[in-house]
């Protein structure tokens, strides 16, 4: 996960071996989920989120050049993969709460398609990148970075707000499921906020905090959310 900043987005996440290890963990979690649970809308959404997280980690690993493809290609793939995460989280919330009117979800996917297409195909999407040992700096144009920040935070906050509202009148299992999803968001939003408050000069390192906690969010999805909601398991 990340926080985009006007002009650039910085990742100080892990050394390359840890990036690959994180990718492997998230892919294995996706495979485990497909093996452990019968297919359902919730299982499909969780697997999609896991694959998107893993794709980002792989893209980050190869962004300085890998398997014959240049950094720009990997940057495009990485950004497209994480762009889908906020709508997926919102969709998961609607499935947990069994809400049928999902116009807000489709609106979120529509904006994700727009941003994803921009990152994949627009020549002006990225103004550059910098490889520096254990971290990578992706440079977005200033206007794109501001709009993307509004998009990313907007849908995350929408999911949290709706979850807190619906949780008050939900059945016990649904309340626990919503609480798990919100906790998953909290594992990367709360540390990031604390870093900014305590060390404003460390703003460039903020995305590293979110990257470091993305794998915890993956574990919450697989080992809390699905079991709590009693998803039908394979014999």
Beta strands, then each sheet from edge to edge (+ up, - down):
strand 1: 9-11
strand 2: 126-132
strand 3: 135-140
sheet 1: 1+ 3- 2+
end
